[in-house]
């Protein structure tokens, strides 16, 4: 570690830069949703942000997490008792299965509770069935999807912060710029989904969910500063830990991005994009692809 230089005051200052950038990204959609611009205008803006965010999440899962996990877990510094080429994919599948299982059990619970309510209160059931949540999901399922999404983001965000702090000065500034853009775009993706949670979600809960994203990468950076003189990125245990967490996060975000966000909005019966005009659908597709492309380009450096 003595062969590298680390500008500690610069890193301390950048903690606050990343904090502010993350906060702007995640809270911007929530602020937009409260502006007096008319329900239709705000709804259109949030819908486009949501599709942009879907592209961001899917690209993050495949380009940033899956590929980085593969780099960590296939490194020659790791001496596996039995080398298996599919280690990374197996861990990603584990993340996928865990997300599926949580989603499935929660849907069964919500469904059984709804049926129980329908049996005891037929009038309430009629009112519930006519409620439109915008994407065909119930409030509980929407909250679950956003929570799973945030779990996947939080796992890798703390690793991003740690990695940034322990990166030598020679590469620090380049990585910093990329991570600032990464945090802003990812914040938009999460914030758009949080802002669209139904009104049954009280505002402080939305505020706290956004706050967790805002703080987690700076916390990772602070941890990195604490271990900067002893951190060894080539240590096998470090590589296994980082690779495993990245792979699990990839599995979680692949499920959330592809199933809960992309498929639910565009393909599954009741999805909002199945009911929009051709022009609006085309614009939404442009935003979706833009999210995919922008985050994929950032993957060149981070």
N, C-alpha and C positions, 0 to 999 in steps of 0.2 A: 504493500500500500504506500510506502514511502516514495516510490517512483512517481507518484501522481501528486498533483497539486489540487487543493480544495479551497475555494474562496468561501469561507464560512459566513461572513457578513452578507455576501450576495445571496447565499442560499437561504438565510434567515429572511431577508427581504422578499425573496421570491415565494416564500410560504404565503405571504399576504397577497401577492399578485395572483397566485393560483386560487386562493380562497375567494377573492373578489370575482375572478373570472367564472369560477364554478357557480357562485351565487347568482351572478347575472344570468348565466345560461339557464339554470333550473327555475329561478323565480320569474323570469321574463314572461313565459306563457301564463303563469298564474296571475301576473299583473294585467296582462292583455285581457284575460277573461273577465276582469273587473272593470275595464274601461267602458265608458258610456258611448259606445260606437254603434249600438244597435245589435240585437241578438244575432241576426243573419250574418253581419260582417264579422263579428267575433267568432261565430261558429265556423265560417269558412276559413278564417285565419288559423284557428286551432286545428281544424281538420287537415290543412296542408302541413302545419307543423308536426302533427301526429304522424303523417305518412313519411315526412322527412326523417322523423325520429325512428320510425320502423326500419328504414334503410340504414340509419346509423347503428342501431342495435345489432342487426344481422351482420353488417360488415365488421363491427367490433368483435362479434363472436368468432367469425371465421378468420379474418385477417389479423387481428390483434391478439386474440387469445389462443385459438387453436394452433396457429402457426408458431407462436412464441412458445407454447407448451411443448410442441414437437421439438423445437430447437433445444429447450432445456433438457428434456427427457431422453433425447438421442445423443447428447453430448458424450464424447469419448472419455471425459473425466469420470463419468459414472461407471462403476464396475458392477454391473448387474450379475447376480448369481447365474441367471439364465436370461440372455438377451431376447427380448420379444419386440418385433417391429411395431406391433399394434398396441403398445402400452398406452400411448397418448389417446388413441381412438377409444380404447376400452374405458379410460377414465372419463372421456367426454360422454360416452354412452351412459356411464354411471350418473353423471350430472343430468343427462336427458331423462333417465328413468326416474331419478329422485324427483325432478320437476313434474314429470307426468304423474307420478304416484300422489304427490301433494295435490296437484290439480284435480285428479280423479276423485280422491277421497273428499276433497272440499266440495266438488260438484255434487257428489252423492249426498253429503250432509245437507247442503243447501236445498237440494231437490226434495229430500225427505222432510225437511222442516217446512218447505213450501206446501207439500202435499198434506202435512199435518194441519197447517194453518187453513188450507182450503177445506178440509173436512170439518173443522170446528167453526169456520167463518166463511160460508159460501160467498157472501157479499164482498168480503175483503179479497177473496180469490179472484173475483171478476175484475175488481179494480186493479189488482196486481198484474193480471194477464194483459191488460190494456196499456200498461206503462211502457213507454219506449225509452230505452237507455241509450239509444244512438247506435249501438253496435251489436245489438241482439243479446247482450249479456246482462246478468242480474248485477245489482250493486255489489253483492258479496263476491261474485266472481271477478268483477272489475278490480276490486280492492286486492284480491288474491293475485291477479296477474301483475299488477303494479308492484306489489310486495315482492314477488318472485324476481321481477325485473331488477328491483333495487338490490336485492341480495346478491345477484350475479354481478352487478356493477360495483357494489361495495367491496366484494372479494378482490377484484383486480385493481380497484382504485387505490387501495392501500399499498399494493405492490408497485403501482406506478409511482406513487409518492416516494416510497423507499428507494426505488431504482434511480429516480431523478437525483435525490440527495447524494447518493454514493457514486454518481457518474463523475469522472474527473473533469476538470475545467476545460480540457481540450474539446470535449463533446457536449458539455453542459448546456451552453447557450442554444445550440441547435435543437437538442432534445427538449429544452424548456419551451421554445416557441411551438414545437409540435404538440406538446402536452397541453399548453394553454388552449390551442384550437380544439384538441381532443376533449378537454373538459367542458369547453363551451358548447360544442355540438352534442356531447353526451348529456349535458345538463338540459339542453333544449328537448332532447328526446324524452328524458324522464319527466321534465316539467310539464310537457304537453299532455302526457298521460295522467299525471297527478291532477292537473287543472280540470280534466274532463271527468274525474271521479264524480259520481252522483252527489246530490246535495245531502244525502244521508251521511256522507263523510264530513265531519265537522272540520272547520278551517284549521284549528290548531293541529290536527292530525296531518293535514296536507303540509302545513308549515314545517312540522317536525320531520316529515319524510324528505322534504326538499333540503332541510337543514343538515340531515345526516349525509346526503350527497355532498353538500358544500364543504363539510368539515373533514370527510374521510381522507381525501388525498393530502391536504395539509398535515393531517395527523401522521400519515405515512411518511411525509417529508421530515417531520419532526423526529420520528423514530430513526429515519435514515441518518439524520444529523448526529443522533446519539451513538450510532454504531459505525460512523464513517471511517474511523481509524482502525477498526477491527473487522469490518465487513470483507468477506472474501467471496466474490461472485463465482469463483471457480470451484468452491467447495462442493463436493457431491451432495451433501445434505441440503445445502442452499438450493442447488439446481432441482433436486427432487421436490422440495417444498414449493418453490416457485412454479415448477412445471405442473405439479398436481393441482394447485389452487387455480392456475390459469385454465387447465383442462376442465376442471369442475365448473368454473365460471362460464367457460365456453358452452358446455352442455346446457347449463341453466338458461343462458341467453339465446341459444339456438332454439330451445323449446319456446321460450317467451316470444322471441322475435318472429319465428316462422308460424307457430300455432296460435298463440294468444293474440298476436298483433296482425301479422300479414294475412294469414288464412281467415281469421275471424272477420277482418274488415273487408276482404276482397272475395272470398270463396264461400265460406260457410253461410248457409241459409240465414237470412236476416242481417247479413253484413251491410254496413252503411254504403260501401262503394257499389253494391249491386242495385242501389236505388237512386243514385245520383245521375245527373245529365252527362252526356258524352263529353262535353267540354270540361266540366268539373272533374270527371274521371281522368281525362287526359292530363290536366294540370296536376292532379294528385299523383299520377304515375311519374310525372317529371320530378316532383318533389321527392318521391320515394327513391327513384334512381339516383337523384342528386345526393341523397344521404348515403347510398351505397358507394358511389364513386368518391365522394369527398373523404369519407373515412378510410376507404381502401387506399387512396393516395397518401394519406397521413401514415398509413402502415409501412410506407417505405422507410420512415425514420423512427417510428416508435411502435 
